[in-house]
């Protein structure tokens, strides 16, 4: 059963949670994430983790921050990736006008005070310099009615232990416009395309949130579809930015999950997905997406682990969206799909 509750979501409540994310003590598991599909088909991903979720090396300091930037070039199919550990004790935050977070000489994230916000991600690292601006074209969305999932809800829906902190997850830019320029090494990256931006926060050890998740994002100029298949979904057409076709939770309908999964790696890892199929049926609209495992690009963002208990892995592959309304003919839409595999307690 699909449950749409967008009309219940209070913009002021979501903004209050975002203010908490920027200004309060950083949680044990927290992130700012952006993906952008460029007008030429290139894909850019950026992520900032103010405290490492788990040790990426045996002697890692979990109070350190981590920044990751990956660019998949449509011109040559190559991926350029940067990952840098930062001293989070140097972090400065401000809420005087909009919101801002900065580690001087490394990274800055600012949010303008407008209701549909504009975000600026600035980089001053040896490996990457420049800035990317993300301007929201649709109002925020959360998989949870109030932007947060309390402990009892986590236990019921995610199978996590009872008690503890609420999980906060908000897509502050479910659909936006991106612009800017980066320099990665000796290469210039002109940024111009469609953007997605989310923030998440959970102030306990990651394995207390859940066993993990699989998330995907269909990238196309006309269609914007993201979510965790079988759990929640956001479906939007470019011509109706103000009113998504669906945005909400799936309850009990197992047919809407990710089917015919294939795995990635050499040897293949049973929890890193490289392809599969999903479907969505709502109010006379039938959608299906087939992610092609034979068209995988090299991995993009990856958060390594010093053990075999956790994994975070993203890749992009070619995908085809099939759209059918009522009994009409089906339309085929060729695009790309981000497949994100994050497992916290293997």
Buried (B, 14 or more C-beta within 10 A) or exposed (E): EBEBBBEEBEEEBBBEBBEBBBEEEBBBBBBBBBBBBBEEBBBBBBBBBBBBBBBBEEEBEEEBBBBBBBBBBBEEEEBBBBBBBBEBEEBEBEEEEBBBBBBEEBBBBBBBEEEBBBBBBBBBBEBBEBBBBBBBBBBBBBBBBBBBBBBEBBBEBBEBEEEBBBBBBBBBBBBBBBBBEBEBEEEEBBBBBBBBBBBBBBBBBBBBBBEBBBBBBBBBEEBBBBBBBBBBBBBBBEEEBEEBBBBBBBEEEEEBBBBEBBBBEEEEBEBBBBBBBBBBBBEEBBBBBBBBBEBBBEBBBBBBBEEEEBBBBBBBBBBBBBBBEEEEEEEEBEBBBBBBBBBBBB
